Amino acid sequence: MIYLTSVWERFGELDIPLDRLARVGWTKLAIIAENCEPGDELQALEIAETCTAKELPALLKGDRPRAKKRSVLLRLTPSQHEHFEMVLLAHGARRPKKGRGLARKEAALMRALGQLWAAEAD
């Protein structure tokens, strides 16, 4: 409810068509209301129309958003998964104190691939 109130307070009296606000969406409008200086709403709307909600706070601050990440889905057999985990652990991944899986697996995988790449280049 607080987000709706803050959005209404910021945009209620501005001469912005409702369909434009609807296209931007409540989530981005709430981000603008929270991160935008008064009087900069129109410029913030232009930014919001060209980015994701995740990128919007950084762009409103004048920062560059981080590069978009991509996911990779692997279908491994149990023995392949065991080997995969061993490689990641050998290259810096760690088991978390609680839960399953591995922490820092992305960096570990990139180190392993970098070593493989360097070995093949020799």
C-alpha positions as a LaTeX table, in Angstrom:
\begin{tabular}{lrrr}
\hline
Residue & $x$ (\AA) & $y$ (\AA) & $z$ (\AA) \\
\hline
Met1 & 0.00 & 0.00 & 0.00 \\
Ile2 & 2.91 & 2.34 & 0.73 \\
Tyr3 & 4.17 & 1.94 & $-2.85$ \\
Leu4 & 0.79 & 2.86 & $-4.30$ \\
Thr5 & 0.62 & 5.94 & $-2.08$ \\
Ser6 & 4.11 & 7.09 & $-3.04$ \\
Val7 & 3.35 & 6.52 & $-6.74$ \\
Trp8 & 0.09 & 8.45 & $-6.47$ \\
Glu9 & 1.81 & 11.34 & $-4.65$ \\
Arg10 & 4.53 & 11.58 & $-7.32$ \\
Phe11 & 2.45 & 11.10 & $-10.44$ \\
Gly12 & $-1.13$ & 12.00 & $-9.46$ \\
Glu13 & $-0.91$ & 15.69 & $-10.35$ \\
Leu14 & 1.48 & 15.45 & $-13.27$ \\
Asp15 & 0.06 & 15.73 & $-16.77$ \\
Ile16 & 1.14 & 12.24 & $-17.84$ \\
Pro17 & $-1.34$ & 10.04 & $-19.73$ \\
Leu18 & $-2.53$ & 7.12 & $-17.63$ \\
Asp19 & $-1.88$ & 4.66 & $-20.45$ \\
Arg20 & 1.80 & 5.68 & $-20.43$ \\
Leu21 & 1.99 & 5.11 & $-16.68$ \\
Ala22 & 0.24 & 1.77 & $-17.10$ \\
Arg23 & 2.74 & 0.70 & $-19.78$ \\
Val24 & 5.64 & 1.52 & $-17.46$ \\
Gly25 & 3.98 & $-0.44$ & $-14.66$ \\
Trp26 & 3.60 & $-0.11$ & $-10.91$ \\
Thr27 & 6.94 & $-1.70$ & $-10.10$ \\
Lys28 & 8.97 & 0.79 & $-12.13$ \\
Leu29 & 6.80 & 3.70 & $-10.99$ \\
Ala30 & 7.50 & 2.75 & $-7.37$ \\
Ile31 & 11.23 & 2.60 & $-8.13$ \\
Ile32 & 11.04 & 6.05 & $-9.73$ \\
Ala33 & 9.10 & 7.44 & $-6.76$ \\
Glu34 & 11.75 & 6.11 & $-4.39$ \\
Asn35 & 14.88 & 7.02 & $-6.37$ \\
Cys36 & 14.03 & 10.08 & $-8.47$ \\
Glu37 & 14.41 & 13.74 & $-7.50$ \\
Pro38 & 11.18 & 15.77 & $-7.63$ \\
Gly39 & 10.81 & 17.36 & $-11.04$ \\
Asp40 & 12.74 & 14.59 & $-12.82$ \\
Glu41 & 9.77 & 12.25 & $-13.25$ \\
Leu42 & 9.43 & 12.70 & $-17.03$ \\
Gln43 & 13.10 & 11.96 & $-17.63$ \\
Ala44 & 12.86 & 8.97 & $-15.29$ \\
Leu45 & 9.83 & 7.67 & $-17.22$ \\
Glu46 & 11.81 & 7.84 & $-20.46$ \\
Ile47 & 14.56 & 5.77 & $-18.86$ \\
Ala48 & 12.03 & 3.31 & $-17.39$ \\
Glu49 & 10.50 & 2.73 & $-20.81$ \\
Thr50 & 13.81 & 1.40 & $-22.15$ \\
Cys51 & 15.10 & $-0.82$ & $-19.35$ \\
Thr52 & 14.14 & $-3.49$ & $-16.87$ \\
Ala53 & 13.05 & $-2.83$ & $-13.30$ \\
Lys54 & 16.30 & $-4.37$ & $-12.09$ \\
Glu55 & 18.39 & $-1.94$ & $-14.18$ \\
Leu56 & 16.30 & 1.14 & $-13.36$ \\
Pro57 & 17.74 & 2.19 & $-9.95$ \\
Ala58 & 21.30 & 2.26 & $-11.30$ \\
Leu59 & 20.26 & 4.19 & $-14.40$ \\
Leu60 & 18.38 & 6.76 & $-12.29$ \\
Lys61 & 21.58 & 7.33 & $-10.29$ \\
Gly62 & 23.54 & 7.80 & $-13.51$ \\
Asp63 & 25.38 & 4.50 & $-13.17$ \\
Arg64 & 25.71 & 1.94 & $-15.92$ \\
Pro65 & 23.78 & $-1.23$ & $-15.22$ \\
Arg66 & 25.75 & $-4.41$ & $-14.87$ \\
Ala67 & 25.93 & $-6.64$ & $-17.87$ \\
Lys68 & 22.98 & $-8.95$ & $-18.13$ \\
Lys69 & 23.71 & $-12.41$ & $-16.88$ \\
Arg70 & 22.70 & $-15.58$ & $-18.64$ \\
Ser71 & 21.71 & $-18.90$ & $-17.18$ \\
Val72 & 22.97 & $-22.29$ & $-18.28$ \\
Leu73 & 21.00 & $-25.45$ & $-17.62$ \\
Leu74 & 22.95 & $-28.69$ & $-17.60$ \\
Arg75 & 21.37 & $-32.14$ & $-17.57$ \\
Leu76 & 24.03 & $-34.34$ & $-16.01$ \\
Thr77 & 24.05 & $-37.94$ & $-14.93$ \\
Pro78 & 24.95 & $-38.54$ & $-11.27$ \\
Ser79 & 28.54 & $-39.42$ & $-12.17$ \\
Gln80 & 28.86 & $-36.39$ & $-14.47$ \\
His81 & 27.48 & $-34.17$ & $-11.69$ \\
Glu82 & 29.99 & $-35.60$ & $-9.22$ \\
His83 & 32.84 & $-34.88$ & $-11.65$ \\
Phe84 & 31.45 & $-31.38$ & $-12.33$ \\
Glu85 & 31.37 & $-30.63$ & $-8.57$ \\
Met86 & 34.93 & $-31.93$ & $-8.13$ \\
Val87 & 36.19 & $-29.62$ & $-10.90$ \\
Leu88 & 34.38 & $-26.63$ & $-9.42$ \\
Leu89 & 35.66 & $-27.36$ & $-5.91$ \\
Ala90 & 39.19 & $-27.70$ & $-7.27$ \\
His91 & 38.89 & $-24.24$ & $-8.86$ \\
Gly92 & 37.57 & $-22.30$ & $-5.88$ \\
Ala93 & 33.91 & $-23.16$ & $-5.38$ \\
Arg94 & 32.91 & $-23.80$ & $-1.76$ \\
Arg95 & 30.21 & $-25.78$ & $-0.03$ \\
Pro96 & 27.91 & $-23.48$ & 1.96 \\
Lys97 & 27.65 & $-23.88$ & 5.74 \\
Lys98 & 23.96 & $-24.63$ & 5.35 \\
Gly99 & 22.03 & $-26.05$ & 2.46 \\
Arg100 & 23.10 & $-27.83$ & $-0.68$ \\
Gly101 & 24.86 & $-26.80$ & $-3.81$ \\
Leu102 & 28.01 & $-24.74$ & $-4.19$ \\
Ala103 & 28.90 & $-21.11$ & $-3.60$ \\
Arg104 & 31.14 & $-19.19$ & $-6.02$ \\
Lys105 & 30.56 & $-21.80$ & $-8.70$ \\
Glu106 & 30.43 & $-19.31$ & $-11.59$ \\
Ala107 & 33.91 & $-17.94$ & $-10.85$ \\
Ala108 & 35.24 & $-21.47$ & $-10.33$ \\
Leu109 & 33.82 & $-22.64$ & $-13.65$ \\
Met110 & 35.34 & $-19.67$ & $-15.49$ \\
Arg111 & 38.76 & $-20.40$ & $-13.88$ \\
Ala112 & 38.53 & $-24.04$ & $-14.96$ \\
Leu113 & 37.57 & $-23.07$ & $-18.49$ \\
Gly114 & 40.34 & $-20.44$ & $-18.59$ \\
Gln115 & 42.92 & $-23.05$ & $-17.66$ \\
Leu116 & 41.57 & $-25.42$ & $-20.30$ \\
Trp117 & 41.63 & $-22.65$ & $-22.89$ \\
Ala118 & 45.22 & $-21.72$ & $-21.99$ \\
Ala119 & 46.34 & $-25.35$ & $-22.12$ \\
Glu120 & 44.84 & $-25.83$ & $-25.56$ \\
Ala121 & 46.44 & $-22.61$ & $-26.82$ \\
Asp122 & 49.94 & $-23.89$ & $-25.95$ \\
\hline
\end{tabular}
